[in-house]
Amino acid sequence: MEIIIAIAILGGLGLIFGLVLAAASKIFYVETDPRLEQLNACLPGANCGGCGYAGCAGYAEAVLKGEAPIGKCASGGNDAAQEMAAIMGVQADAVTRRVALVRCSGEKHYDKDGNLTSGARVKAEYEGFKDCLAASKVGGNGPLSCKFGCLGFGTCVKACKYGAMSVENGVAHVDEDLCVGCMVCADVCPRHLIVPVEPDRNVVIACASLAKGAVTTRGCTTGCIGCGLCKKICPKDAITIERNLASIDYSKCDNCGMCATVCPKHLIKDSRVETLGEPVVKSINGPEVKV
């Protein structure tokens, strides 16, 4: 009998609480805009934070409220932007895909005796946390002689949710096929080495050193010394030298790759030449000549 009474009491309490919750849901119901769910469905759900919001849901809500522009989702790209624009009944500009570029060519290579043959010189061995920010605080800008170069402890690798980052010979690299351009890696790089570029750009200057040529040479065998040879040979006037560092204006650059052939540090990368596996000398008036 006592068991039956206990069951009845619990059942009655459950019924009462259920009625209270049902009444509360009616009283405190907040109507949501059906477009919010539709906007969420357009997004990849990666919650990478590349848009500047905590996650995809936060970005969708900001778009719905008019607080954020359409097209900030790098992971979703142009498809997501156009779908969201259709839902909101507006026109959206085409979103150009971007990928991350690590502006450092200081990969360390050693001979059989352990002597550095090329790359960034190491002034001290770091034995702390495997984190770039932590390493940059130790021993005066970190263990590298170059205070602008990649520290290579993989903080960007850990931050990337797409597996697009890796560290090879002490320098971070990007797999363009996997990169979506969210630039979360750039946010965690303490040396601000990572920038967005269009993936079809064959020619890039992978260096961020602002030091004078002699100082750069002491710190890295492959760093830009601001010699200006690339600027002189560029037929499109797309290269400038500012603060000892060459940079490319991609609105003028036609990817000819001539700058890569004259760089004394072999710093300027031309992916077409690297694919061939052979150095190429290009002439303004003549054909390409393999050497």
Buried (B, 14 or more C-beta within 10 A) or exposed (E): EEEEEEEEEEEEEEEEEEEEEEEEEEEEEEEEEEBBEBBBBBBBEBBBBBBEBEBBBBBBBBBBEEEBEBBBBBBBBBEBBBBBBBBBEEEBEEBEBBBBBBBBBBBBEEEEEEEEEBBBBBBEEBEEEEBBBBBBEBBEBBBBBBBBBBBBBBBBBBBBBBEBBBBEBBBBBBBBEEBBBBBBBBBBBBBEBBBBBEBEBBBBBBBBBBBEBEBBBEBBBBBBBBBEBBBEBBEBEBBBBEEBBBBBEBEEBEBBBBBBBBBEBEBBBBBEBEEEEEBBEBEEEEEEEEE
